[in-house]
């Protein structure tokens, strides 16, 4: 029952996306600058092991 409560609390905050918002998200170009950040994070992660 505890899990169901957490699940309910989690999904109460989620709002459905309107068609206009979805269209805006689909029309935005993907961001390329985050790709370098991922590589850096991966390097740091493997350095720890």
NUMIGU-982762 format. One record per residue (C-alpha): residue number from 1; residue in one letter; x, y, z. Coordinates in pm, 1 decimal. Each point is the difference from the previous one (the first is absolute). Layout:
residues N
site nr=NUM rest=a x=X y=Y z=Z
...
***
This chain:
residues 49
site nr=1 rest=x x=0.0 y=0.0 z=0.0
site nr=2 rest=x x=292.7 y=229.8 z=68.9
site nr=3 rest=x x=118.6 y=-16.6 z=-361.5
site nr=4 rest=x x=-345.2 y=79.0 z=-133.3
site nr=5 rest=x x=-8.9 y=313.3 z=213.3
site nr=6 rest=x x=336.6 y=119.5 z=-132.9
site nr=7 rest=x x=-111.4 y=-79.4 z=-354.2
site nr=8 rest=x x=-317.0 y=203.4 z=46.7
site nr=9 rest=x x=191.4 y=296.1 z=145.6
site nr=10 rest=x x=244.4 y=-11.5 z=-289.0
site nr=11 rest=x x=-265.4 y=1.3 z=-269.2
site nr=12 rest=x x=-212.4 y=273.0 z=156.9
site nr=13 rest=x x=264.3 y=255.0 z=-105.5
site nr=14 rest=x x=7.7 y=-108.1 z=-365.6
site nr=15 rest=x x=-217.4 y=205.3 z=-234.9
site nr=16 rest=x x=-101.6 y=-110.4 z=-348.7
site nr=17 rest=x x=180.2 y=178.9 z=-283.7
site nr=18 rest=x x=-215.3 y=206.0 z=-233.8
site nr=19 rest=x x=28.1 y=-35.4 z=-376.9
site nr=20 rest=x x=160.7 y=344.6 z=-28.7
site nr=21 rest=x x=270.6 y=-84.3 z=254.0
site nr=22 rest=x x=69.9 y=-331.4 z=-171.4
site nr=23 rest=x x=32.2 y=175.5 z=-336.3
site nr=24 rest=x x=250.7 y=247.6 z=149.1
site nr=25 rest=x x=208.1 y=-281.7 z=146.9
site nr=26 rest=x x=3.8 y=-187.4 z=-330.0
site nr=27 rest=x x=100.4 y=310.8 z=-196.7
site nr=28 rest=x x=295.8 y=87.8 z=223.8
site nr=29 rest=x x=332.8 y=-112.6 z=-146.3
site nr=30 rest=x x=185.0 y=-256.8 z=210.9
site nr=31 rest=x x=278.4 y=144.0 z=213.0
site nr=32 rest=x x=346.6 y=-114.3 z=-100.5
site nr=33 rest=x x=198.9 y=179.0 z=270.2
site nr=34 rest=x x=-99.9 y=-253.9 z=265.9
site nr=35 rest=x x=181.2 y=-275.0 z=-186.9
site nr=36 rest=x x=340.7 y=120.6 z=122.7
site nr=37 rest=x x=-125.9 y=17.5 z=355.5
site nr=38 rest=x x=-102.0 y=-364.9 z=-20.9
site nr=39 rest=x x=345.3 y=-104.0 z=-116.0
site nr=40 rest=x x=163.7 y=194.3 z=284.6
site nr=41 rest=x x=-231.8 y=-155.6 z=256.3
site nr=42 rest=x x=68.1 y=-345.7 z=-140.8
site nr=43 rest=x x=375.8 y=56.5 z=25.7
site nr=44 rest=x x=-27.9 y=114.3 z=360.8
site nr=45 rest=x x=-223.1 y=-293.9 z=84.6
site nr=46 rest=x x=243.6 y=-255.9 z=-138.3
site nr=47 rest=x x=293.3 y=175.9 z=166.6
site nr=48 rest=x x=-149.6 y=-90.2 z=338.8
site nr=49 rest=x x=10.1 y=-373.5 z=-76.1
***
